[in-house]
Amino acid sequence: MSSQPEDAPPAGSPLAPPPPEPAAAPATPAAPAAPETNGATRPAPRTRPADAPAPEGPPAPRPHPRVRRIAQAHDARPPGRAMRLWRKLAIWVLYARRDRGFGYGFAIDLLWPILMAVARWDFRGGRNVPATGGALLAVNHLTHVDPIVLVAYCMAQGRVPRFLAMKELWAMRVVGSPLRGGRHIPVDRKASGIEAYRAAVDAVNRGELVVVYPEGGFPYESDGWPQKSHTGIARMALATGAPVIPVGQWGANHLLPPKATRPVLVPRATLGVLAGEPVDLSDLVGKQGQRKALAAATDRIMDRVTDELAVLRGETPPAVEDRPRA
């Protein structure tokens, strides 16, 4: 396996792709799935070898089953129908307000009602997002509004998400405070990315929900369909054994097109987010040092993300060979 970092992501997105790890240790296989109290299933917490050091950092927050039930009941509505206002208000009142940091928490509480006012929400598939434990969310990338939409989606599932983003954002006045206080992961795109990779793996092992945009940029040349992506999320998944949840999202690009500087408020955009069942990578766990295994895992993940996006769009995606490379 090459020790060189992957190609730099295309310009336009501050969210960096997950960095590579030159030599990651084999992962412990994931335990069998355990039932949730609401009838859905989720992967059981992974077991760590007795001699392995515990990851640093605070423990993950406790789940919020009431918030999850309110949000997931929206799945009973016909596809394409917006979430009812009372559900969004109830989630806003009841969602977790601990373990966010002041700046991150303030930004969430401030932007939630704004997002309710400017767009409709159609959040589905929340039962596939684990209520507790470390997990990776693989999401297609459309516009600068994506992180705000995904924060709302994850908070509605009772989880506080953590993002990988380029290091330069930490020094900015407006966005720097939420990033610093929210335990997000800075990525130095001028370096090898080992520190960011290890921080992301530690966060997952600590029980965090880490959101990854494998494309690392906006799909300018593919009409919004996912591009061929970087292998960083595959390395994390095979190194941790954590579930990878494929998430398709559509509509944020209508609220704020990728090249626009102002949002489009009329007509109101519908922010569709759909999470699928975890990607099966069981036959590849422990093979994160093999390039073919990484490529196969990345292709599986992005194929599933594309499938979820196709459901939201109601369209047939282009063939894999026709997708531009990220």
Secondary structure, 3 states (H helix, E strand, C coil): CCCCCCCCCCCCCCCCCCCCCCCCCCCCCCCCEEECCCCCEEECCCCCCCCCCCCCCCCCCCCCHHHHHHHHHHHHCCCCCCCCHHHHHHHHHHCCCCCCCHHHHHHHHHHHHHHHHHEEEEEECHHHCCCCCCEEEEECCCCCCHHHHHHHHHHHCCCCEEEEEEHHHHHCHHHHHHHHHCCCEEECCCCCCHHHHHHHHHHHHCCCEEEECCCCCCCCCCCCCCCECCCHHHHHHHHHCCCEEEEEEECHHHHCCCCCCCCCCCCCEEEEEEECCCCCCCCCCCCCCCHHHHHHHHHHHHHHHHHHHHHHHCCCCCCHHHCCEC
